[in-house]
């Protein structure tokens, strides 16, 4: 790996750069909370060669959303389900928008 490869990872939202301890500290939560949302299959951290959990920035944003819901009284299992449904809705809306754009664009004209 070159230095350039390492710098490219700084911008990669999916690169598992954060240990469980660091992720918990950044979110202001416990490691148990991260384990719980992992058990609920909201996020699946990657594992280091030593078997330690590693989290990406994208996963930390999802975990932060789960913590927000839990902090407002939502049970953790329900919070995870809500986030999964929100994600599915966002994907469906993106697909619908693509279909609308495709359907609204003028058809290529045939040359004769």
Residue, then its C-alpha position, 0 to 999 in steps of 0.5 A: x500500500x502506498x501513501x496515496x492509497x492511504x490518503x484516498x481512504x480518508x474520503x471513503x465513507x465505507x472504509x472501516x477506520x474506527x475501532x469499537x471504543x473510538x466509535x462509541x466515544x464519537x457517538x457518546x454511547x456505549x460499546x454495548x449499544x454498538x453490539x446491540x445494533x449489530x445483533x439487530x442487524x442494523x449494521x455489520x462491522x467489519x473485523x480486523x485481522x485480530x477479530x476486532x470490530x471496525x466501523x466506517x463513517x457511514x455505519x457511524x451515521x446509521x448508529x447515530x440515527x439509532x441513538x437519536x431514536x433510542x434517546x427519544x424513548x424508542x426501543x432499540x429493536x424498533x429504532x433499528x426497524x425504523x431506520x431499515x424502513x427509512x432506508x428502503x423508502x429512500x431507495x424506492x424514491x430514488x428508483x422512482x425518480x430515475x424511472x420518471x426521468x427516463x419516462x419524461x425524457x424525449x425518445x431518440x428520433x429515428x433518422x430516415 
